[in-house]
Amino acid sequence: MNLVSRSARMMILAAAVMAAAPAMAADHAVTIKGFAFSPATLTVAAGDTVTFTNEDSAPHTATAGDGSFDTGRLNKGASATVTIAGAGNHAYKCNFHASMKGTISAN
């Protein structure tokens, strides 16, 4: 009986530790090609990262209008990873090409 009680306590403790552990952040990819972000709309969890990769010959940025992230200048073949820290909709654009727009929604 004592062994069963101890085993049950260990299982409860393990479950509590696992429930309290923070979730692992996921990485998402956005490709810049043909003067467009692909995908242009992305849904992530707050705390996830997004890696922007420029496959165009022209330089680009991915700059959030709310100031939450900015890749800086990405030349051809360059990548930058940003963390989406807060929940909400984060509209972004290329600072060099105003017609290039996207939105990241974080929950």
Chimera marker file (.cmm) of the C-alpha trace (Angstrom):
<marker_set name="trace">
<marker id="1" x="0.000" y="0.000" z="0.000" r="1" g="1" b="0" radius="0.5"/>
<marker id="2" x="2.829" y="2.375" z="0.840" r="1" g="1" b="0" radius="0.5"/>
<marker id="3" x="4.472" y="1.676" z="-2.538" r="1" g="1" b="0" radius="0.5"/>
<marker id="4" x="1.275" y="2.523" z="-4.408" r="1" g="1" b="0" radius="0.5"/>
<marker id="5" x="0.852" y="5.759" z="-2.469" r="1" g="1" b="0" radius="0.5"/>
<marker id="6" x="4.418" y="6.784" z="-3.163" r="1" g="1" b="0" radius="0.5"/>
<marker id="7" x="4.032" y="5.917" z="-6.853" r="1" g="1" b="0" radius="0.5"/>
<marker id="8" x="0.830" y="7.939" z="-7.077" r="1" g="1" b="0" radius="0.5"/>
<marker id="9" x="2.509" y="10.920" z="-5.399" r="1" g="1" b="0" radius="0.5"/>
<marker id="10" x="5.385" y="10.739" z="-7.888" r="1" g="1" b="0" radius="0.5"/>
<marker id="11" x="2.970" y="10.713" z="-10.838" r="1" g="1" b="0" radius="0.5"/>
<marker id="12" x="1.082" y="13.721" z="-9.459" r="1" g="1" b="0" radius="0.5"/>
<marker id="13" x="4.334" y="15.602" z="-8.892" r="1" g="1" b="0" radius="0.5"/>
<marker id="14" x="5.544" y="14.816" z="-12.432" r="1" g="1" b="0" radius="0.5"/>
<marker id="15" x="2.235" y="15.995" z="-13.905" r="1" g="1" b="0" radius="0.5"/>
<marker id="16" x="2.408" y="19.232" z="-11.912" r="1" g="1" b="0" radius="0.5"/>
<marker id="17" x="5.968" y="19.933" z="-13.067" r="1" g="1" b="0" radius="0.5"/>
<marker id="18" x="5.041" y="19.307" z="-16.693" r="1" g="1" b="0" radius="0.5"/>
<marker id="19" x="1.986" y="21.569" z="-16.447" r="1" g="1" b="0" radius="0.5"/>
<marker id="20" x="4.054" y="24.378" z="-14.954" r="1" g="1" b="0" radius="0.5"/>
<marker id="21" x="6.817" y="24.148" z="-17.570" r="1" g="1" b="0" radius="0.5"/>
<marker id="22" x="6.689" y="26.877" z="-20.212" r="1" g="1" b="0" radius="0.5"/>
<marker id="23" x="5.714" y="25.829" z="-23.718" r="1" g="1" b="0" radius="0.5"/>
<marker id="24" x="8.503" y="25.703" z="-26.264" r="1" g="1" b="0" radius="0.5"/>
<marker id="25" x="8.395" y="28.584" z="-28.715" r="1" g="1" b="0" radius="0.5"/>
<marker id="26" x="7.931" y="27.648" z="-32.356" r="1" g="1" b="0" radius="0.5"/>
<marker id="27" x="9.812" y="29.139" z="-35.297" r="1" g="1" b="0" radius="0.5"/>
<marker id="28" x="7.893" y="30.204" z="-38.389" r="1" g="1" b="0" radius="0.5"/>
<marker id="29" x="9.269" y="31.155" z="-41.808" r="1" g="1" b="0" radius="0.5"/>
<marker id="30" x="8.385" y="34.033" z="-44.115" r="1" g="1" b="0" radius="0.5"/>
<marker id="31" x="10.007" y="34.196" z="-47.537" r="1" g="1" b="0" radius="0.5"/>
<marker id="32" x="10.506" y="37.486" z="-49.366" r="1" g="1" b="0" radius="0.5"/>
<marker id="33" x="10.298" y="36.858" z="-53.098" r="1" g="1" b="0" radius="0.5"/>
<marker id="34" x="8.841" y="38.732" z="-56.054" r="1" g="1" b="0" radius="0.5"/>
<marker id="35" x="8.493" y="41.850" z="-53.897" r="1" g="1" b="0" radius="0.5"/>
<marker id="36" x="6.038" y="40.053" z="-51.592" r="1" g="1" b="0" radius="0.5"/>
<marker id="37" x="6.001" y="38.372" z="-48.184" r="1" g="1" b="0" radius="0.5"/>
<marker id="38" x="4.949" y="34.723" z="-48.274" r="1" g="1" b="0" radius="0.5"/>
<marker id="39" x="2.856" y="33.996" z="-46.381" r="1" g="1" b="0" radius="0.5"/>
<marker id="40" x="1.598" y="37.560" z="-46.057" r="1" g="1" b="0" radius="0.5"/>
<marker id="41" x="-0.659" y="36.598" z="-43.143" r="1" g="1" b="0" radius="0.5"/>
<marker id="42" x="0.641" y="34.394" z="-40.351" r="1" g="1" b="0" radius="0.5"/>
<marker id="43" x="-0.826" y="33.279" z="-37.011" r="1" g="1" b="0" radius="0.5"/>
<marker id="44" x="1.595" y="32.454" z="-34.192" r="1" g="1" b="0" radius="0.5"/>
<marker id="45" x="1.640" y="32.176" z="-30.407" r="1" g="1" b="0" radius="0.5"/>
<marker id="46" x="3.076" y="35.054" z="-28.394" r="1" g="1" b="0" radius="0.5"/>
<marker id="47" x="6.742" y="34.203" z="-27.786" r="1" g="1" b="0" radius="0.5"/>
<marker id="48" x="7.187" y="32.415" z="-31.120" r="1" g="1" b="0" radius="0.5"/>
<marker id="49" x="9.885" y="33.498" z="-33.542" r="1" g="1" b="0" radius="0.5"/>
<marker id="50" x="9.566" y="34.344" z="-37.223" r="1" g="1" b="0" radius="0.5"/>
<marker id="51" x="12.510" y="34.067" z="-39.605" r="1" g="1" b="0" radius="0.5"/>
<marker id="52" x="12.359" y="36.330" z="-42.660" r="1" g="1" b="0" radius="0.5"/>
<marker id="53" x="14.524" y="35.272" z="-45.629" r="1" g="1" b="0" radius="0.5"/>
<marker id="54" x="15.086" y="37.544" z="-48.630" r="1" g="1" b="0" radius="0.5"/>
<marker id="55" x="15.214" y="35.674" z="-51.929" r="1" g="1" b="0" radius="0.5"/>
<marker id="56" x="14.930" y="38.849" z="-54.050" r="1" g="1" b="0" radius="0.5"/>
<marker id="57" x="17.889" y="40.647" z="-55.568" r="1" g="1" b="0" radius="0.5"/>
<marker id="58" x="16.678" y="43.933" z="-54.001" r="1" g="1" b="0" radius="0.5"/>
<marker id="59" x="17.117" y="44.661" z="-50.282" r="1" g="1" b="0" radius="0.5"/>
<marker id="60" x="14.042" y="44.538" z="-48.028" r="1" g="1" b="0" radius="0.5"/>
<marker id="61" x="12.983" y="44.959" z="-44.403" r="1" g="1" b="0" radius="0.5"/>
<marker id="62" x="10.142" y="43.566" z="-42.325" r="1" g="1" b="0" radius="0.5"/>
<marker id="63" x="9.256" y="46.421" z="-39.998" r="1" g="1" b="0" radius="0.5"/>
<marker id="64" x="6.252" y="46.330" z="-37.653" r="1" g="1" b="0" radius="0.5"/>
<marker id="65" x="4.135" y="49.474" z="-37.585" r="1" g="1" b="0" radius="0.5"/>
<marker id="66" x="3.787" y="49.163" z="-33.799" r="1" g="1" b="0" radius="0.5"/>
<marker id="67" x="7.574" y="49.018" z="-33.351" r="1" g="1" b="0" radius="0.5"/>
<marker id="68" x="7.495" y="45.467" z="-31.966" r="1" g="1" b="0" radius="0.5"/>
<marker id="69" x="10.051" y="44.142" z="-34.472" r="1" g="1" b="0" radius="0.5"/>
<marker id="70" x="12.333" y="45.203" z="-37.310" r="1" g="1" b="0" radius="0.5"/>
<marker id="71" x="14.628" y="42.923" z="-39.290" r="1" g="1" b="0" radius="0.5"/>
<marker id="72" x="16.787" y="45.771" z="-40.500" r="1" g="1" b="0" radius="0.5"/>
<marker id="73" x="18.084" y="45.671" z="-44.084" r="1" g="1" b="0" radius="0.5"/>
<marker id="74" x="18.059" y="42.183" z="-45.579" r="1" g="1" b="0" radius="0.5"/>
<marker id="75" x="20.164" y="41.840" z="-48.713" r="1" g="1" b="0" radius="0.5"/>
<marker id="76" x="19.725" y="38.915" z="-51.126" r="1" g="1" b="0" radius="0.5"/>
<marker id="77" x="20.095" y="35.618" z="-49.287" r="1" g="1" b="0" radius="0.5"/>
<marker id="78" x="20.045" y="37.208" z="-45.829" r="1" g="1" b="0" radius="0.5"/>
<marker id="79" x="17.751" y="36.150" z="-42.998" r="1" g="1" b="0" radius="0.5"/>
<marker id="80" x="16.699" y="37.693" z="-39.704" r="1" g="1" b="0" radius="0.5"/>
<marker id="81" x="14.723" y="36.190" z="-36.861" r="1" g="1" b="0" radius="0.5"/>
<marker id="82" x="12.367" y="38.244" z="-34.701" r="1" g="1" b="0" radius="0.5"/>
<marker id="83" x="10.415" y="37.302" z="-31.589" r="1" g="1" b="0" radius="0.5"/>
<marker id="84" x="6.713" y="38.090" z="-31.498" r="1" g="1" b="0" radius="0.5"/>
<marker id="85" x="6.528" y="39.026" z="-27.838" r="1" g="1" b="0" radius="0.5"/>
<marker id="86" x="2.982" y="40.296" z="-27.439" r="1" g="1" b="0" radius="0.5"/>
<marker id="87" x="-0.465" y="39.104" z="-28.406" r="1" g="1" b="0" radius="0.5"/>
<marker id="88" x="-2.419" y="40.999" z="-31.059" r="1" g="1" b="0" radius="0.5"/>
<marker id="89" x="-2.167" y="41.885" z="-34.726" r="1" g="1" b="0" radius="0.5"/>
<marker id="90" x="1.213" y="43.165" z="-35.872" r="1" g="1" b="0" radius="0.5"/>
<marker id="91" x="1.038" y="44.777" z="-39.309" r="1" g="1" b="0" radius="0.5"/>
<marker id="92" x="4.431" y="45.116" z="-40.984" r="1" g="1" b="0" radius="0.5"/>
<marker id="93" x="5.889" y="46.430" z="-44.221" r="1" g="1" b="0" radius="0.5"/>
<marker id="94" x="9.097" y="46.809" z="-46.148" r="1" g="1" b="0" radius="0.5"/>
<marker id="95" x="10.628" y="50.217" z="-45.471" r="1" g="1" b="0" radius="0.5"/>
<marker id="96" x="12.025" y="50.304" z="-49.012" r="1" g="1" b="0" radius="0.5"/>
<marker id="97" x="8.880" y="49.185" z="-50.859" r="1" g="1" b="0" radius="0.5"/>
<marker id="98" x="5.673" y="50.503" z="-49.263" r="1" g="1" b="0" radius="0.5"/>
<marker id="99" x="3.434" y="48.167" z="-51.285" r="1" g="1" b="0" radius="0.5"/>
<marker id="100" x="4.944" y="45.142" z="-49.525" r="1" g="1" b="0" radius="0.5"/>
<marker id="101" x="2.782" y="44.438" z="-46.465" r="1" g="1" b="0" radius="0.5"/>
<marker id="102" x="1.985" y="41.597" z="-44.108" r="1" g="1" b="0" radius="0.5"/>
<marker id="103" x="0.331" y="40.817" z="-40.798" r="1" g="1" b="0" radius="0.5"/>
<marker id="104" x="1.345" y="38.537" z="-37.955" r="1" g="1" b="0" radius="0.5"/>
<marker id="105" x="-1.438" y="37.680" z="-35.511" r="1" g="1" b="0" radius="0.5"/>
<marker id="106" x="-0.280" y="36.409" z="-32.130" r="1" g="1" b="0" radius="0.5"/>
<marker id="107" x="-2.486" y="34.848" z="-29.502" r="1" g="1" b="0" radius="0.5"/>
<link id1="1" id2="2" r="1" g="1" b="0" radius="0.2"/>
<link id1="2" id2="3" r="1" g="1" b="0" radius="0.2"/>
<link id1="3" id2="4" r="1" g="1" b="0" radius="0.2"/>
<link id1="4" id2="5" r="1" g="1" b="0" radius="0.2"/>
<link id1="5" id2="6" r="1" g="1" b="0" radius="0.2"/>
<link id1="6" id2="7" r="1" g="1" b="0" radius="0.2"/>
<link id1="7" id2="8" r="1" g="1" b="0" radius="0.2"/>
<link id1="8" id2="9" r="1" g="1" b="0" radius="0.2"/>
<link id1="9" id2="10" r="1" g="1" b="0" radius="0.2"/>
<link id1="10" id2="11" r="1" g="1" b="0" radius="0.2"/>
<link id1="11" id2="12" r="1" g="1" b="0" radius="0.2"/>
<link id1="12" id2="13" r="1" g="1" b="0" radius="0.2"/>
<link id1="13" id2="14" r="1" g="1" b="0" radius="0.2"/>
<link id1="14" id2="15" r="1" g="1" b="0" radius="0.2"/>
<link id1="15" id2="16" r="1" g="1" b="0" radius="0.2"/>
<link id1="16" id2="17" r="1" g="1" b="0" radius="0.2"/>
<link id1="17" id2="18" r="1" g="1" b="0" radius="0.2"/>
<link id1="18" id2="19" r="1" g="1" b="0" radius="0.2"/>
<link id1="19" id2="20" r="1" g="1" b="0" radius="0.2"/>
<link id1="20" id2="21" r="1" g="1" b="0" radius="0.2"/>
<link id1="21" id2="22" r="1" g="1" b="0" radius="0.2"/>
<link id1="22" id2="23" r="1" g="1" b="0" radius="0.2"/>
<link id1="23" id2="24" r="1" g="1" b="0" radius="0.2"/>
<link id1="24" id2="25" r="1" g="1" b="0" radius="0.2"/>
<link id1="25" id2="26" r="1" g="1" b="0" radius="0.2"/>
<link id1="26" id2="27" r="1" g="1" b="0" radius="0.2"/>
<link id1="27" id2="28" r="1" g="1" b="0" radius="0.2"/>
<link id1="28" id2="29" r="1" g="1" b="0" radius="0.2"/>
<link id1="29" id2="30" r="1" g="1" b="0" radius="0.2"/>
<link id1="30" id2="31" r="1" g="1" b="0" radius="0.2"/>
<link id1="31" id2="32" r="1" g="1" b="0" radius="0.2"/>
<link id1="32" id2="33" r="1" g="1" b="0" radius="0.2"/>
<link id1="33" id2="34" r="1" g="1" b="0" radius="0.2"/>
<link id1="34" id2="35" r="1" g="1" b="0" radius="0.2"/>
<link id1="35" id2="36" r="1" g="1" b="0" radius="0.2"/>
<link id1="36" id2="37" r="1" g="1" b="0" radius="0.2"/>
<link id1="37" id2="38" r="1" g="1" b="0" radius="0.2"/>
<link id1="38" id2="39" r="1" g="1" b="0" radius="0.2"/>
<link id1="39" id2="40" r="1" g="1" b="0" radius="0.2"/>
<link id1="40" id2="41" r="1" g="1" b="0" radius="0.2"/>
<link id1="41" id2="42" r="1" g="1" b="0" radius="0.2"/>
<link id1="42" id2="43" r="1" g="1" b="0" radius="0.2"/>
<link id1="43" id2="44" r="1" g="1" b="0" radius="0.2"/>
<link id1="44" id2="45" r="1" g="1" b="0" radius="0.2"/>
<link id1="45" id2="46" r="1" g="1" b="0" radius="0.2"/>
<link id1="46" id2="47" r="1" g="1" b="0" radius="0.2"/>
<link id1="47" id2="48" r="1" g="1" b="0" radius="0.2"/>
<link id1="48" id2="49" r="1" g="1" b="0" radius="0.2"/>
<link id1="49" id2="50" r="1" g="1" b="0" radius="0.2"/>
<link id1="50" id2="51" r="1" g="1" b="0" radius="0.2"/>
<link id1="51" id2="52" r="1" g="1" b="0" radius="0.2"/>
<link id1="52" id2="53" r="1" g="1" b="0" radius="0.2"/>
<link id1="53" id2="54" r="1" g="1" b="0" radius="0.2"/>
<link id1="54" id2="55" r="1" g="1" b="0" radius="0.2"/>
<link id1="55" id2="56" r="1" g="1" b="0" radius="0.2"/>
<link id1="56" id2="57" r="1" g="1" b="0" radius="0.2"/>
<link id1="57" id2="58" r="1" g="1" b="0" radius="0.2"/>
<link id1="58" id2="59" r="1" g="1" b="0" radius="0.2"/>
<link id1="59" id2="60" r="1" g="1" b="0" radius="0.2"/>
<link id1="60" id2="61" r="1" g="1" b="0" radius="0.2"/>
<link id1="61" id2="62" r="1" g="1" b="0" radius="0.2"/>
<link id1="62" id2="63" r="1" g="1" b="0" radius="0.2"/>
<link id1="63" id2="64" r="1" g="1" b="0" radius="0.2"/>
<link id1="64" id2="65" r="1" g="1" b="0" radius="0.2"/>
<link id1="65" id2="66" r="1" g="1" b="0" radius="0.2"/>
<link id1="66" id2="67" r="1" g="1" b="0" radius="0.2"/>
<link id1="67" id2="68" r="1" g="1" b="0" radius="0.2"/>
<link id1="68" id2="69" r="1" g="1" b="0" radius="0.2"/>
<link id1="69" id2="70" r="1" g="1" b="0" radius="0.2"/>
<link id1="70" id2="71" r="1" g="1" b="0" radius="0.2"/>
<link id1="71" id2="72" r="1" g="1" b="0" radius="0.2"/>
<link id1="72" id2="73" r="1" g="1" b="0" radius="0.2"/>
<link id1="73" id2="74" r="1" g="1" b="0" radius="0.2"/>
<link id1="74" id2="75" r="1" g="1" b="0" radius="0.2"/>
<link id1="75" id2="76" r="1" g="1" b="0" radius="0.2"/>
<link id1="76" id2="77" r="1" g="1" b="0" radius="0.2"/>
<link id1="77" id2="78" r="1" g="1" b="0" radius="0.2"/>
<link id1="78" id2="79" r="1" g="1" b="0" radius="0.2"/>
<link id1="79" id2="80" r="1" g="1" b="0" radius="0.2"/>
<link id1="80" id2="81" r="1" g="1" b="0" radius="0.2"/>
<link id1="81" id2="82" r="1" g="1" b="0" radius="0.2"/>
<link id1="82" id2="83" r="1" g="1" b="0" radius="0.2"/>
<link id1="83" id2="84" r="1" g="1" b="0" radius="0.2"/>
<link id1="84" id2="85" r="1" g="1" b="0" radius="0.2"/>
<link id1="85" id2="86" r="1" g="1" b="0" radius="0.2"/>
<link id1="86" id2="87" r="1" g="1" b="0" radius="0.2"/>
<link id1="87" id2="88" r="1" g="1" b="0" radius="0.2"/>
<link id1="88" id2="89" r="1" g="1" b="0" radius="0.2"/>
<link id1="89" id2="90" r="1" g="1" b="0" radius="0.2"/>
<link id1="90" id2="91" r="1" g="1" b="0" radius="0.2"/>
<link id1="91" id2="92" r="1" g="1" b="0" radius="0.2"/>
<link id1="92" id2="93" r="1" g="1" b="0" radius="0.2"/>
<link id1="93" id2="94" r="1" g="1" b="0" radius="0.2"/>
<link id1="94" id2="95" r="1" g="1" b="0" radius="0.2"/>
<link id1="95" id2="96" r="1" g="1" b="0" radius="0.2"/>
<link id1="96" id2="97" r="1" g="1" b="0" radius="0.2"/>
<link id1="97" id2="98" r="1" g="1" b="0" radius="0.2"/>
<link id1="98" id2="99" r="1" g="1" b="0" radius="0.2"/>
<link id1="99" id2="100" r="1" g="1" b="0" radius="0.2"/>
<link id1="100" id2="101" r="1" g="1" b="0" radius="0.2"/>
<link id1="101" id2="102" r="1" g="1" b="0" radius="0.2"/>
<link id1="102" id2="103" r="1" g="1" b="0" radius="0.2"/>
<link id1="103" id2="104" r="1" g="1" b="0" radius="0.2"/>
<link id1="104" id2="105" r="1" g="1" b="0" radius="0.2"/>
<link id1="105" id2="106" r="1" g="1" b="0" radius="0.2"/>
<link id1="106" id2="107" r="1" g="1" b="0" radius="0.2"/>
</marker_set>
